């Protein structure tokens, strides 16, 4: 039987790793579950990334030897490729959106810049067919799926006389940890997701069950895409606040000449404070 086609929109560090993870997915028969095509912009950077993946090479420097070896493996087995031609979206069964969402500063204030993101979603709406699953993996502000992704997609689909309800929209954020275990942090780690509709949630759950080791790392399904988006931002905020907290105390400890690790170890004796100073390098 013909394998389902998964397109990864955006071949940055997360998108390239996600493409590899999806290409690694195996069915109960041991055969690959999907054909995977990574898609990037037709500019110099995008073409360079696509060329690297087509050569079986990870486009970025990484210390994760498993990630490098896995990309070579799926490249040899022939179920991963990359392109800068958006026409491939018309053949996709699933599109995973891994576009960088920039937050530039204007007059020292952060400004959300949705222009490129909206354009990317609009491109999907102009190309995808009915019953396609769109999984937003990009870290986005809460409400993005409901207030931006859905309206933009529905507008483009309506122009093509395609029932907007026939396309499934979901959000599922990554908890990637750059380093030696980058790939494993995608395939062997807990996932949160939500569908814009029940059917979208069901389709997303089916897809994730094929990619993630859910036997050991069960999925968590939330009631709305906004809840899923909020969970991602809240996780990042928690980590950022923790790092900033320890950074301030580190500066203080250095200024008065004490060993902060000694202090923290003493505080951790208290059961309620065992995680003091702990943080991961998740994105």
C-alpha positions in Angstrom: 0.0 0.0 0.0 1.1 3.6 -0.7 2.5 5.3 2.4 1.0 8.5 3.6 2.9 11.6 2.8 4.0 13.9 5.6 5.4 17.4 4.7 7.4 19.3 7.3 7.0 23.0 6.6 10.2 24.7 7.7 13.6 23.0 7.8 15.1 24.8 10.8 16.8 22.8 13.6 13.4 21.5 14.9 11.9 20.9 11.5 14.9 18.9 10.2 14.9 16.8 13.3 11.2 16.3 13.1 11.4 15.2 9.5 14.0 12.6 10.5 11.8 11.4 13.4 8.7 11.0 11.2 10.7 9.1 8.6 12.0 6.7 11.3 8.4 5.7 12.3 7.7 2.1 11.8 4.4 0.1 11.6 3.7 -3.2 13.2 5.2 -4.9 10.1 8.4 -3.1 10.6 8.1 -1.0 7.4 8.2 2.8 7.4 4.8 4.4 8.1 5.4 7.6 6.1 7.1 9.2 3.1 8.5 12.5 4.3 9.3 15.7 2.4 10.8 18.6 4.2 9.9 21.9 2.6 11.7 25.2 2.9 11.7 28.6 1.2 13.2 28.9 -2.3 16.0 31.1 -1.1 19.7 30.4 -0.6 19.3 29.1 3.0 16.3 27.0 2.1 18.0 25.5 -0.9 21.1 24.7 1.2 19.0 22.9 3.8 17.1 20.9 1.3 20.2 19.9 -0.5 21.8 18.7 2.7 18.8 16.5 3.6 18.7 15.1 0.0 22.3 14.2 0.5 21.5 12.4 3.8 23.3 15.1 5.8 21.8 17.0 8.8 21.8 20.7 7.9 23.1 21.9 11.2 25.9 21.1 13.6 24.8 18.7 16.3 26.4 16.5 18.9 23.6 14.0 18.6 25.3 11.1 16.7 22.0 9.2 16.7 20.3 12.0 14.8 23.0 12.2 12.2 23.0 8.4 11.8 19.2 8.2 11.6 19.0 10.8 8.8 21.6 8.8 6.8 19.5 5.6 7.5 16.2 7.0 6.3 17.9 8.7 3.4 19.2 5.3 2.2 15.9 3.6 2.7 14.4 6.3 0.4 11.5 7.7 2.4 12.8 11.2 3.1 13.6 14.1 0.8 13.4 17.9 0.7 12.3 20.5 -1.7 11.7 24.3 -2.0 8.6 23.7 -4.2 5.3 24.3 -2.3 3.4 22.3 -4.9 4.2 19.2 -2.8 1.6 20.3 -0.3 -1.1 19.3 -2.7 -0.1 15.7 -2.2 0.3 15.8 1.6 -1.8 13.8 4.0 -0.2 15.5 7.0 1.6 18.9 7.2 3.7 19.7 10.3 4.3 23.4 10.6 7.8 24.2 12.1 8.1 27.8 11.0 10.1 30.2 13.2 7.9 32.9 14.6 10.0 36.0 15.2 9.3 38.5 17.9 11.4 41.6 17.0 11.8 44.6 19.2 10.5 48.0 18.3 11.3 50.9 20.7 12.4 48.4 23.2 9.1 46.6 23.2 8.5 43.1 21.8 6.3 43.1 18.7 4.6 40.0 17.4 5.4 39.6 13.7 2.9 37.3 12.1 3.5 38.3 8.4 5.7 35.4 7.4 3.7 33.0 9.5 0.4 34.0 7.9 2.0 33.8 4.5 3.2 30.2 5.2 -0.3 29.2 6.4 -1.9 30.9 3.4 0.4 28.8 1.1 -0.9 25.7 2.7 -4.5 26.8 2.2 -3.8 27.4 -1.5 -2.3 23.9 -2.0 -3.7 21.3 0.4 -6.6 19.0 -0.3 -9.5 17.8 1.8 -8.8 15.6 4.8 -5.3 16.9 5.3 -4.1 17.1 8.9 -2.3 20.4 9.8 -0.2 20.1 13.0 1.1 23.4 14.3 4.4 22.6 16.1 5.7 26.1 16.2 5.7 27.9 19.5 2.9 30.5 19.1 1.0 32.8 21.4 -2.1 31.4 22.9 -5.0 31.8 20.5 -3.0 31.6 17.3 -4.6 28.5 15.9 -8.1 29.8 16.6 -7.6 33.4 15.6 -5.0 33.2 12.8 -4.4 29.7 11.5 -8.1 28.7 11.2 -9.3 32.0 9.5 -6.4 32.1 7.1 -6.8 28.4 6.1 -10.6 28.7 5.8 -10.4 31.8 3.6 -8.1 30.1 1.1 -10.0 26.8 1.1 -13.3 28.6 0.5 -11.8 30.3 -2.5 -11.1 26.9 -3.9 -14.6 25.6 -3.1 -13.1 23.2 -0.5 -15.2 22.7 2.6 -13.0 24.2 5.4 -14.4 21.6 7.9 -12.8 18.9 5.8 -9.3 20.0 6.8 -8.1 19.1 10.3 -6.2 21.6 12.4 -4.3 20.6 15.6 -1.6 21.9 17.8 1.2 19.8 19.3 4.3 21.4 20.7 7.7 19.9 20.8 9.8 19.6 24.0 13.1 19.3 22.2 16.4 19.3 24.1 19.3 20.3 21.9 22.4 18.2 22.7 23.4 14.5 22.6 19.7 13.3 22.9 18.0 15.7 20.5 16.3 13.1 18.4 15.2 11.1 21.5 13.6 14.2 22.9 11.2 14.0 20.0 10.5 10.3 19.8 10.9 9.3 23.4 9.3 12.1 25.3 5.9 13.1 26.5 3.7 15.1 24.1 0.8 17.5 24.6 -1.7 18.1 21.8 -5.2 19.3 21.0 -7.4 19.5 18.0 -9.4 22.4 16.8 -12.2 19.9 16.5 -12.7 16.4 17.9 -12.0 14.9 14.5 -8.8 16.9 14.2 -7.7 15.8 17.7 -8.4 12.2 16.8 -6.3 12.5 13.6 -3.5 14.2 15.4 -3.5 11.5 18.1 -3.3 8.8 15.5 -0.3 10.5 13.8 1.6 11.1 17.1 1.0 7.5 18.1 3.0 6.5 15.0 5.9 8.9 15.6 6.2 9.0 19.4 7.0 6.1 21.7 3.6 6.5 23.5 3.9 3.1 25.2 6.5 4.6 27.5 5.7 8.3 27.1 1.9 8.6 26.9 0.2 11.5 25.1 -1.7 14.3 27.0 -4.7 15.6 25.1 -6.1 19.0 26.1 -9.5 20.3 25.3 -8.6 23.2 23.0 -5.7 24.3 20.8 -5.5 27.5 22.9 -4.9 25.3 26.0 -2.1 23.5 24.2 -0.5 26.7 23.1 -0.7 28.1 26.6 0.9 25.0 28.0 4.0 25.4 25.8 4.4 29.1 26.6 3.9 28.5 30.3 6.6 25.7 30.2 9.0 28.1 28.6 8.1 30.9 31.0 8.7 28.6 34.0 12.1 27.6 32.7 13.1 31.2 31.8 12.1 32.4 35.3 14.0 29.6 36.9 17.2 30.4 34.9 16.8 34.1 35.6 16.4 33.4 39.3 19.5 31.3 39.6 21.4 33.7 37.4 20.7 36.6 39.8 21.8 34.5 42.8 24.9 33.4 41.0 26.0 37.0 40.5 25.3 37.7 44.2 27.3 34.6 45.3 30.2 35.6 43.2 30.2 39.2 44.5 30.4 38.1 48.1 32.6 35.0 47.6 30.4 32.1 48.5 29.8 28.7 46.8 26.2 28.8 45.5 26.2 25.1 44.8 26.9 24.4 48.4 24.0 26.7 49.4 21.6 25.1 46.9 22.5 21.6 48.1 21.8 22.6 51.6 18.4 24.0 50.7 17.5 20.9 48.7 17.4 18.9 51.9 14.0 20.3 52.4 11.6 18.0 50.4 9.5 21.0 49.1 12.7 22.5 47.6 14.4 19.5 46.0 14.1 20.9 42.5 15.6 24.3 43.3 17.9 25.3 40.5 16.9 22.5 38.2 16.1 23.4 34.6 16.5 21.7 31.3 17.6 23.2 27.9 14.2 22.4 26.3 13.2 24.9 23.6 
